Amino acid sequence: MITRQEALLMGANSPKDHQRIISRLIVGLGNLYSMGSLKLEPFPETPLVDGEPSPVPDVSLFDNILYETPVIIEVNHAGGIKSDLKKIQALIDEENYGIVEGFIFDYKRQEWHKYKLGKGMIKEHPSFCEAINLDLATLL
């Protein structure tokens, strides 16, 4: 049996609004990746480590050369932002997944939140992803 926390990490509750945002991000990022504009490949709801139980971000940007995931994106609504912030902070600060930037998009309030390795919460331009030099908000 899995714990509630493990279920949350696996993304067990995914309403259509949540999935719609993930789809838009994946399509936009995927098109840029296919055209060669991005070096990081986007994946929807994919474990951070292949072949073993690990956290599953809503969207991850994977570096196929370094075999790391420097960027993760979570999609949630106002009621789940605090738990996603804790999740992203722990994944960046306490785990060894190579994550440098973590984003959360609140689809009800249309707000972005960003947490960066070594800098903490980023208040200015929280939708701007330095790893790919792109404002993620432009994809929505």
C-alpha positions in Angstrom: 0.0 0.0 0.0 1.3 3.5 -0.8 1.1 6.5 1.5 -0.9 9.7 0.7 2.4 11.5 0.1 3.5 8.8 -2.4 0.2 9.1 -4.2 0.6 12.9 -4.4 4.1 12.4 -5.9 2.7 10.1 -8.5 0.0 12.6 -9.5 -3.0 10.5 -8.7 -5.6 13.3 -9.0 -5.5 14.9 -12.4 -8.7 16.8 -13.5 -9.2 17.9 -17.1 -8.1 21.5 -16.5 -4.8 20.2 -15.0 -4.3 17.9 -18.0 -5.1 20.6 -20.5 -2.3 22.8 -19.2 0.2 19.9 -19.3 -0.9 19.2 -22.9 -0.3 22.8 -23.9 3.1 22.9 -22.3 4.1 19.6 -23.9 2.9 20.6 -27.3 4.6 24.0 -27.2 7.9 22.7 -25.8 7.7 19.6 -28.0 7.4 21.7 -31.1 10.4 23.9 -30.1 12.4 20.7 -29.3 11.5 19.1 -32.7 12.6 22.3 -34.5 15.9 22.2 -32.7 15.2 25.4 -30.7 15.5 23.5 -27.3 18.2 21.1 -26.2 16.0 19.7 -23.4 13.4 17.2 -24.4 9.9 17.6 -22.7 8.2 14.7 -21.1 4.7 14.5 -19.5 4.3 12.8 -16.2 7.5 10.7 -16.4 9.4 9.3 -13.5 12.7 11.2 -12.8 14.6 7.9 -12.8 13.9 5.3 -15.4 13.3 1.8 -14.1 12.8 2.6 -10.4 10.2 4.3 -8.3 10.8 8.0 -8.2 8.8 11.3 -8.2 6.8 12.1 -11.3 6.6 15.8 -12.2 3.7 16.9 -14.4 6.3 18.1 -17.0 10.0 17.5 -17.1 12.7 18.8 -19.4 15.3 16.1 -19.9 18.9 16.5 -21.0 19.7 13.5 -23.2 23.4 14.1 -23.0 23.9 14.6 -19.3 21.0 12.2 -18.5 19.5 14.7 -16.0 16.3 16.6 -15.6 17.3 20.3 -14.9 13.7 21.6 -15.1 10.4 20.4 -13.7 7.0 21.9 -13.9 4.0 21.2 -11.7 0.4 22.2 -12.5 -2.1 22.8 -9.7 -4.8 25.1 -8.4 -4.6 27.4 -5.4 -5.4 24.7 -2.9 -2.4 22.6 -3.9 0.3 25.2 -4.4 1.8 24.9 -0.9 2.2 21.2 -1.2 3.8 21.5 -4.7 6.2 24.1 -3.4 7.3 21.8 -0.6 7.7 19.0 -3.2 9.7 21.1 -5.6 11.9 22.5 -2.8 12.7 19.0 -1.5 13.4 17.6 -5.0 15.8 20.5 -5.8 17.5 20.9 -2.4 17.4 17.4 -0.8 17.5 15.0 -3.7 20.1 14.3 -6.3 18.1 14.5 -9.6 20.0 17.4 -11.1 17.0 19.7 -11.0 18.0 23.4 -11.1 14.7 25.1 -11.8 11.2 24.1 -10.6 8.0 25.8 -11.6 4.4 25.6 -10.5 1.5 27.0 -12.5 -1.7 27.8 -10.7 -4.3 27.3 -13.4 -7.1 28.9 -11.5 -5.3 32.1 -10.7 -3.1 32.1 -13.8 0.0 32.5 -11.6 3.5 31.1 -11.9 5.8 30.3 -9.0 9.5 29.5 -9.4 12.1 27.9 -7.1 15.8 27.8 -8.2 18.7 25.8 -6.8 20.8 28.0 -4.6 18.5 31.0 -4.8 15.1 29.8 -3.4 11.9 31.4 -4.5 12.1 33.7 -7.5 9.6 36.6 -7.4 10.6 38.5 -10.5 9.5 36.8 -13.8 8.6 33.5 -12.1 7.6 32.0 -15.5 11.0 32.6 -17.1 13.0 29.4 -17.5 16.7 30.2 -17.7 17.7 26.7 -18.8 15.9 27.1 -22.1 15.8 30.9 -22.2 12.0 31.0 -22.5 9.0 32.5 -20.7 6.9 29.4 -20.1 3.8 31.6 -19.9 4.0 32.3 -23.6 3.1 28.6 -24.2 -0.3 29.0 -22.5 
